Amino acid sequence: MKVVEKQDATRTLAEYAAEIRGGAVVVTDHGQPVAALVPIENADLETVTLSQNRQFLDLIERSRSRVRTEGGVSSEEMRRRFP
């Protein structure tokens, strides 16, 4: 991982992107992280976009909470229902 202070981040985005094979490039402002350029493996643009969408993440959390409290349908039951 490489850490760069915002005021010192004067290179192009393409140059920083070329460095992410070794890990994330984190930009800080007065020592506090404000942004990161991270390598993406085995993900498409839709997956990356959804992983940052607050409404989608809230929907997933509500669904997980409901399964914890009310239970869910097992994969075996789904196979039985939809052969």
N, CA, C and O atoms as a MOPAC input file, in Angstrom:
PM7 MOZYME 1SCF
protein

 N      0.85200 1    -1.17700 1     0.00000 1
 C      0.00000 1     0.00000 1     0.00000 1
 C      0.89200 1     1.23300 1     0.00000 1
 O      1.91000 1     1.29300 1     0.69000 1
 N      0.48300 1     2.20000 1    -0.78700 1
 C      1.21200 1     3.45900 1    -0.85700 1
 C      0.30300 1     4.56400 1    -0.31400 1
 O     -0.88300 1     4.61200 1    -0.64100 1
 N      0.84900 1     5.42900 1     0.49800 1
 C      0.09500 1     6.55400 1     1.05800 1
 C      0.68500 1     7.84200 1     0.50200 1
 O      1.89800 1     8.05200 1     0.53200 1
 N     -0.19900 1     8.70500 1    -0.00700 1
 C      0.22800 1     9.97200 1    -0.59400 1
 C     -0.58700 1    11.09000 1     0.03500 1
 O     -1.81700 1    11.02800 1     0.05100 1
 N      0.07300 1    12.09200 1     0.54500 1
 C     -0.62600 1    13.27200 1     1.07700 1
 C     -1.21500 1    14.03900 1    -0.10300 1
 O     -0.56000 1    14.19200 1    -1.13400 1
 N     -2.44500 1    14.51900 1     0.04200 1
 C     -3.16700 1    15.17400 1    -1.04300 1
 C     -2.34600 1    16.26600 1    -1.71400 1
 O     -2.31300 1    16.35100 1    -2.94200 1
 N     -1.70000 1    17.08300 1    -0.93700 1
 C     -0.92700 1    18.18700 1    -1.51900 1
 C      0.28400 1    17.70200 1    -2.30500 1
 O      0.81800 1    18.43000 1    -3.14200 1
 N      0.71600 1    16.47500 1    -2.03500 1
 C      1.86100 1    15.90900 1    -2.75000 1
 C      1.44300 1    15.02900 1    -3.92600 1
 O      2.30300 1    14.54500 1    -4.66100 1
 N      0.16300 1    14.81700 1    -4.11400 1
 C     -0.33400 1    13.94100 1    -5.18100 1
 C     -0.40400 1    14.72800 1    -6.48700 1
 O     -1.47800 1    15.16800 1    -6.89900 1
 N      0.72900 1    14.89800 1    -7.12400 1
 C      0.81300 1    15.73900 1    -8.31900 1
 C      0.93900 1    14.94600 1    -9.61500 1
 O      0.92600 1    15.52400 1   -10.70100 1
 N      1.06100 1    13.62800 1    -9.50500 1
 C      1.18100 1    12.80500 1   -10.70800 1
 C     -0.19800 1    12.57700 1   -11.32700 1
 O     -1.21400 1    12.88900 1   -10.70600 1
 N     -0.23800 1    12.04300 1   -12.53100 1
 C     -1.52000 1    11.77900 1   -13.17700 1
 C     -2.18100 1    10.55800 1   -12.55600 1
 O     -1.51900 1     9.71700 1   -11.94700 1
 N     -3.48700 1    10.47500 1   -12.72000 1
 C     -4.23300 1     9.32500 1   -12.23000 1
 C     -3.72000 1     8.04400 1   -12.88200 1
 O     -3.63200 1     7.00400 1   -12.23000 1
 N     -3.38800 1     8.12000 1   -14.14800 1
 C     -2.86700 1     6.94100 1   -14.85500 1
 C     -1.57300 1     6.44900 1   -14.21200 1
 O     -1.34800 1     5.24200 1   -14.12500 1
 N     -0.72900 1     7.36100 1   -13.76600 1
 C      0.52300 1     6.96000 1   -13.12300 1
 C      0.25600 1     6.27100 1   -11.78500 1
 O      0.89100 1     5.26600 1   -11.46600 1
 N     -0.67600 1     6.80600 1   -11.00800 1
 C     -1.02000 1     6.15600 1    -9.74000 1
 C     -1.68300 1     4.80900 1    -9.99400 1
 O     -1.41300 1     3.84600 1    -9.27600 1
 N     -2.55000 1     4.72300 1   -11.01100 1
 C     -3.22200 1     3.46900 1   -11.33000 1
 C     -2.21400 1     2.39200 1   -11.72000 1
 O     -2.43600 1     1.21100 1   -11.45200 1
 N     -1.13400 1     2.78000 1   -12.33600 1
 C     -0.10900 1     1.81100 1   -12.72500 1
 C      0.57100 1     1.19300 1   -11.50700 1
 O      1.18600 1     0.13200 1   -11.61300 1
 N      0.46600 1     1.84700 1   -10.35400 1
 C      1.12100 1     1.36200 1    -9.13300 1
 C      0.24900 1     0.43700 1    -8.28700 1
 O      0.74900 1    -0.14100 1    -7.32200 1
 N     -1.02600 1     0.27600 1    -8.60900 1
 C     -1.91100 1    -0.47400 1    -7.70400 1
 C     -1.69400 1    -1.98000 1    -7.74100 1
 O     -2.27900 1    -2.70100 1    -6.93300 1
 N     -0.89000 1    -2.45800 1    -8.63400 1
 C     -0.58300 1    -3.89400 1    -8.60700 1
 C      0.07200 1    -4.27600 1    -7.28100 1
 O     -0.05900 1    -5.40900 1    -6.82000 1
 N      0.76500 1    -3.33900 1    -6.68400 1
 C      1.41900 1    -3.58200 1    -5.39700 1
 C      0.51700 1    -3.31000 1    -4.21300 1
 O      0.95600 1    -3.44600 1    -3.07100 1
 N     -0.72600 1    -2.93200 1    -4.44700 1
 C     -1.66900 1    -2.62500 1    -3.37500 1
 C     -2.29200 1    -1.26900 1    -3.57700 1
 O     -1.96700 1    -0.56700 1    -4.53500 1
 N     -3.16800 1    -0.89900 1    -2.70000 1
 C     -3.91100 1     0.35100 1    -2.81700 1
 C     -2.99700 1     1.56500 1    -2.74300 1
 O     -1.92700 1     1.53200 1    -2.13500 1
 N     -3.45100 1     2.63500 1    -3.38000 1
 C     -2.83200 1     3.94200 1    -3.22900 1
 C     -3.84600 1     4.77800 1    -2.45400 1
 O     -4.94200 1     5.04500 1    -2.94800 1
 N     -3.48500 1     5.18800 1    -1.24700 1
 C     -4.39200 1     5.93000 1    -0.36900 1
 C     -3.96200 1     7.38200 1    -0.33400 1
 O     -2.79000 1     7.69100 1    -0.11700 1
 N     -4.92800 1     8.27600 1    -0.55000 1
 C     -4.67300 1     9.71300 1    -0.49100 1
 C     -5.14800 1    10.21900 1     0.85900 1
 O     -6.26300 1     9.92600 1     1.29000 1
 N     -4.28800 1    10.98200 1     1.52000 1
 C     -4.63800 1    11.52800 1     2.83300 1
 C     -4.68200 1    13.05000 1     2.78700 1
 O     -4.05400 1    13.68100 1     1.93600 1
 N     -5.42500 1    13.61500 1     3.70500 1
 C     -5.48200 1    15.06700 1     3.89200 1
 C     -5.15300 1    15.31600 1     5.35000 1
 O     -5.94500 1    15.00600 1     6.24000 1
 N     -3.97800 1    15.88100 1     5.58800 1
 C     -3.46400 1    16.07800 1     6.94000 1
 C     -3.43200 1    14.75300 1     7.71800 1
 O     -3.78100 1    14.68900 1     8.89700 1
 N     -2.99800 1    13.70200 1     7.01100 1
 C     -2.85000 1    12.39900 1     7.64900 1
 C     -4.10200 1    11.55300 1     7.71600 1
 O     -4.03300 1    10.38700 1     8.10400 1
 N     -5.25300 1    12.11100 1     7.34800 1
 C     -6.51900 1    11.36500 1     7.38300 1
 C     -6.85700 1    10.85800 1     5.98400 1
 O     -6.83600 1    11.64200 1     5.03500 1
 N     -7.16900 1     9.56700 1     5.82900 1
 C     -7.50300 1     9.05200 1     4.50000 1
 C     -8.77500 1     9.68700 1     3.94600 1
 O     -9.78300 1     9.79200 1     4.64400 1
 N     -8.71400 1    10.11000 1     2.67800 1
 C     -9.87100 1    10.72500 1     2.03000 1
 C    -10.27200 1    10.00500 1     0.74300 1
 O    -11.40200 1    10.15000 1     0.27700 1
 N     -9.35900 1     9.23600 1     0.17400 1
 C     -9.65800 1     8.51600 1    -1.06300 1
 C     -8.68500 1     7.35800 1    -1.20800 1
 O     -7.60800 1     7.34200 1    -0.61300 1
 N     -9.09800 1     6.39100 1    -2.01900 1
 C     -8.21800 1     5.25400 1    -2.27600 1
 C     -8.40600 1     4.78700 1    -3.71000 1
 O     -9.51500 1     4.78400 1    -4.24300 1
 N     -7.33000 1     4.40400 1    -4.30200 1
 C     -7.33400 1     3.77100 1    -5.61100 1
 C     -6.93200 1     2.33000 1    -5.35200 1
 O     -5.80100 1     2.05800 1    -4.95100 1
 N     -7.86600 1     1.40200 1    -5.58400 1
 C     -7.62300 1     0.00600 1    -5.20300 1
 C     -7.73400 1    -0.90500 1    -6.41200 1
 O     -8.50600 1    -0.63100 1    -7.33100 1
 N     -6.96600 1    -1.98700 1    -6.41500 1
 C     -7.09100 1    -2.93700 1    -7.51000 1
 C     -8.42700 1    -3.67200 1    -7.43900 1
 O     -8.91000 1    -3.99100 1    -6.35200 1
 N     -9.00800 1    -3.93300 1    -8.58000 1
 C    -10.27500 1    -4.65900 1    -8.64300 1
 C    -10.02300 1    -5.96000 1    -9.37800 1
 O     -9.53000 1    -5.97500 1   -10.50600 1
 N    -10.37300 1    -7.05500 1    -8.71200 1
 C    -10.21000 1    -8.36800 1    -9.31600 1
 C    -11.54700 1    -9.09300 1    -9.31200 1
 O    -12.30000 1    -9.01900 1    -8.34100 1
 N    -11.83000 1    -9.77600 1   -10.37800 1
 C    -13.03900 1   -10.59700 1   -10.48800 1
 C    -14.31500 1    -9.80200 1   -10.22400 1
 O    -15.23200 1   -10.29600 1    -9.56800 1
 N    -14.37600 1    -8.57200 1   -10.73300 1
 C    -15.57900 1    -7.76100 1   -10.57300 1
 C    -15.79600 1    -6.95700 1   -11.85200 1
 O    -14.84600 1    -6.52600 1   -12.50400 1
 N    -17.05600 1    -6.77000 1   -12.18700 1
 C    -17.36800 1    -5.93400 1   -13.33400 1
 C    -17.82200 1    -4.56300 1   -12.84200 1
 O    -17.92900 1    -4.33600 1   -11.63700 1
 N    -18.08700 1    -3.66000 1   -13.76800 1
 C    -18.46300 1    -2.29700 1   -13.39900 1
 C    -19.75200 1    -2.26300 1   -12.58400 1
 O    -19.87400 1    -1.46500 1   -11.65400 1
 N    -20.71700 1    -3.12200 1   -12.92300 1
 C    -21.97100 1    -3.16100 1   -12.17400 1
 C    -21.73200 1    -3.54300 1   -10.71000 1
 O    -22.30500 1    -2.93000 1    -9.80900 1
 N    -20.90100 1    -4.54100 1   -10.47400 1
 C    -20.59900 1    -4.97700 1    -9.11500 1
 C    -19.94300 1    -3.86100 1    -8.31800 1
 O    -20.30800 1    -3.61700 1    -7.16700 1
 N    -18.98700 1    -3.19100 1    -8.92000 1
 C    -18.29800 1    -2.09500 1    -8.24000 1
 C    -19.26700 1    -0.95800 1    -7.94400 1
 O    -19.23700 1    -0.38400 1    -6.85600 1
 N    -20.12100 1    -0.63200 1    -8.90100 1
 C    -21.08800 1     0.45000 1    -8.70700 1
 C    -22.06600 1     0.11800 1    -7.58900 1
 O    -22.33200 1     0.95900 1    -6.73100 1
 N    -22.60800 1    -1.10600 1    -7.58900 1
 C    -23.55200 1    -1.49200 1    -6.54200 1
 C    -22.90500 1    -1.52500 1    -5.16600 1
 O    -23.56500 1    -1.24300 1    -4.16600 1
 N    -21.62700 1    -1.86500 1    -5.10300 1
 C    -20.95700 1    -1.93700 1    -3.80200 1
 C    -20.81800 1    -0.56400 1    -3.15200 1
 O    -20.51000 1    -0.46700 1    -1.96400 1
 N    -21.04300 1     0.49600 1    -3.92400 1
 C    -20.96400 1     1.85300 1    -3.39200 1
 C    -22.31800 1     2.55000 1    -3.33300 1
 O    -22.39600 1     3.72500 1    -2.97400 1
 N    -23.39300 1     1.82900 1    -3.68700 1
 C    -24.72500 1     2.41600 1    -3.73100 1
 C    -25.41800 1     2.23200 1    -2.37900 1
 O    -25.73700 1     1.10600 1    -1.99600 1
 N    -25.64800 1     3.31000 1    -1.67000 1
 C    -26.21500 1     3.25400 1    -0.32800 1
 C    -27.58900 1     2.59500 1    -0.32600 1
 O    -27.87500 1     1.80100 1     0.57000 1
 N    -28.45500 1     2.89600 1    -1.30000 1
 C    -29.78700 1     2.28800 1    -1.33500 1
 C    -29.69000 1     0.77200 1    -1.49600 1
 O    -30.41600 1     0.03000 1    -0.83500 1
 N    -28.80200 1     0.31200 1    -2.36400 1
 C    -28.63700 1    -1.12400 1    -2.56200 1
 C    -28.10400 1    -1.78700 1    -1.29800 1
 O    -28.58900 1    -2.84700 1    -0.90400 1
 N    -27.11400 1    -1.17400 1    -0.66000 1
 C    -26.54300 1    -1.73700 1     0.56600 1
 C    -27.57900 1    -1.78700 1     1.68400 1
 O    -27.61000 1    -2.74600 1     2.45500 1
 N    -28.42400 1    -0.76500 1     1.77900 1
 C    -29.49800 1    -0.76600 1     2.77700 1
 C    -30.49500 1    -1.89300 1     2.49800 1
 O    -30.95400 1    -2.55400 1     3.43000 1
 N    -30.83100 1    -2.11700 1     1.22900 1
 C    -31.73900 1    -3.19400 1     0.85700 1
 C    -31.16100 1    -4.54900 1     1.24900 1
 O    -31.87400 1    -5.39500 1     1.78800 1
 N    -29.88800 1    -4.75800 1     0.98500 1
 C    -29.23600 1    -6.01500 1     1.34700 1
 C    -29.25800 1    -6.20700 1     2.86400 1
 O    -29.53900 1    -7.30400 1     3.34700 1
 N    -28.96500 1    -5.15500 1     3.60900 1
 C    -28.95800 1    -5.26900 1     5.07200 1
 C    -30.34900 1    -5.56200 1     5.61700 1
 O    -30.49100 1    -6.35700 1     6.54500 1
 N    -31.38400 1    -4.92600 1     5.04900 1
 C    -32.76200 1    -5.22500 1     5.48300 1
 C    -33.10800 1    -6.68100 1     5.20500 1
 O    -33.74700 1    -7.34200 1     6.02300 1
 N    -32.68600 1    -7.17300 1     4.05300 1
 C    -32.95600 1    -8.57000 1     3.69900 1
 C    -32.23800 1    -9.51700 1     4.65700 1
 O    -32.82500 1   -10.49800 1     5.11400 1
 N    -30.99600 1    -9.23700 1     4.95800 1
 C    -30.24600 1   -10.08600 1     5.89100 1
 C    -30.87700 1   -10.06900 1     7.27900 1
 O    -30.96600 1   -11.10300 1     7.94100 1
 N    -31.30800 1    -8.90400 1     7.70800 1
 C    -31.94200 1    -8.77800 1     9.01700 1
 C    -33.24200 1    -9.58600 1     9.06100 1
 O    -33.53800 1   -10.25700 1    10.04900 1
 N    -33.99700 1    -9.51000 1     7.98700 1
 C    -35.26100 1   -10.24700 1     7.93400 1
 C    -35.01700 1   -11.75800 1     7.97700 1
 O    -35.75700 1   -12.48900 1     8.63600 1
 N    -33.99100 1   -12.22100 1     7.28200 1
 C    -33.66400 1   -13.65300 1     7.30900 1
 C    -33.26100 1   -14.06900 1     8.71500 1
 O    -33.62400 1   -15.15200 1     9.17200 1
 N    -32.50600 1   -13.20700 1     9.40500 1
 C    -32.09400 1   -13.53800 1    10.78000 1
 C    -33.29000 1   -13.64000 1    11.71000 1
 O    -33.33300 1   -14.52400 1    12.56500 1
 N    -34.26900 1   -12.74400 1    11.55700 1
 C    -35.39800 1   -12.73100 1    12.48300 1
 C    -36.52000 1   -13.67700 1    12.06700 1
 O    -37.16500 1   -14.27800 1    12.92500 1
 N    -36.76100 1   -13.81700 1    10.76500 1
 C    -37.89400 1   -14.61000 1    10.29700 1
 C    -37.49100 1   -15.93100 1     9.65400 1
 O    -38.33900 1   -16.78300 1     9.39300 1
 N    -36.22000 1   -16.09700 1     9.40400 1
 C    -35.77500 1   -17.29300 1     8.70000 1
 C    -35.87200 1   -17.09000 1     7.20200 1
 O    -36.38000 1   -16.07400 1     6.72600 1
 N    -35.38600 1   -18.05500 1     6.48100 1
 C    -35.40500 1   -17.95800 1     5.02800 1
 C    -35.72100 1   -19.30100 1     4.41400 1
 O    -36.07200 1   -20.25600 1     5.10700 1
 N    -35.59200 1   -19.35900 1     3.11700 1
 C    -35.85300 1   -20.58700 1     2.37600 1
 C    -34.50300 1   -21.20200 1     2.04400 1
 O    -33.63900 1   -20.53600 1     1.47400 1
 N    -34.32000 1   -22.45600 1     2.39200 1
 C    -33.04500 1   -23.13100 1     2.12800 1
 C    -32.86800 1   -23.37200 1     0.63400 1
 O    -33.83400 1   -23.35600 1    -0.12800 1
 N    -31.63600 1   -23.59300 1     0.23100 1
 C    -31.37300 1   -23.88600 1    -1.17600 1
 C    -32.04000 1   -25.19800 1    -1.58400 1
 O    -32.48100 1   -25.34200 1    -2.72400 1
 N    -32.11600 1   -26.15300 1    -0.65900 1
 C    -32.79200 1   -27.41700 1    -0.95300 1
 C    -34.27700 1   -27.18000 1    -1.24300 1
 O    -34.84400 1   -27.76400 1    -2.16600 1
 N    -34.89500 1   -26.31100 1    -0.43500 1
 C    -36.31400 1   -25.99600 1    -0.63300 1
 C    -36.51300 1   -25.28000 1    -1.97100 1
 O    -37.49200 1   -25.54700 1    -2.66800 1
 N    -35.61800 1   -24.39400 1    -2.33400 1
 C    -35.71700 1   -23.69500 1    -3.61900 1
 C    -35.60700 1   -24.68800 1    -4.77300 1
 O    -36.33900 1   -24.58200 1    -5.75700 1
 N    -34.69400 1   -25.65500 1    -4.65200 1
 C    -34.55500 1   -26.66700 1    -5.70600 1
 C    -35.83100 1   -27.49900 1    -5.82400 1
 O    -36.24000 1   -27.87200 1    -6.92400 1
 N    -36.45600 1   -27.78700 1    -4.67700 1
 C    -37.69700 1   -28.54700 1    -4.68800 1
 C    -38.81900 1   -27.75900 1    -5.36700 1
 O    -39.59000 1   -28.30700 1    -6.15500 1
 N    -38.89700 1   -26.47300 1    -5.05100 1
 C    -39.95100 1   -25.62600 1    -5.60700 1
 C    -39.75400 1   -25.33800 1    -7.08500 1
 O    -40.72300 1   -25.22800 1    -7.83600 1
 N    -38.49300 1   -25.21600 1    -7.50600 1
 C    -38.18800 1   -24.85300 1    -8.89200 1
 C    -37.23500 1   -25.87700 1    -9.51400 1
 O    -36.04100 1   -25.61000 1    -9.65500 1
 N    -37.75500 1   -27.03200 1    -9.87900 1
 C    -36.89100 1   -28.10000 1   -10.42300 1
 C    -36.28400 1   -27.74100 1   -11.76700 1
 O    -35.54000 1   -28.53700 1   -12.34000 1

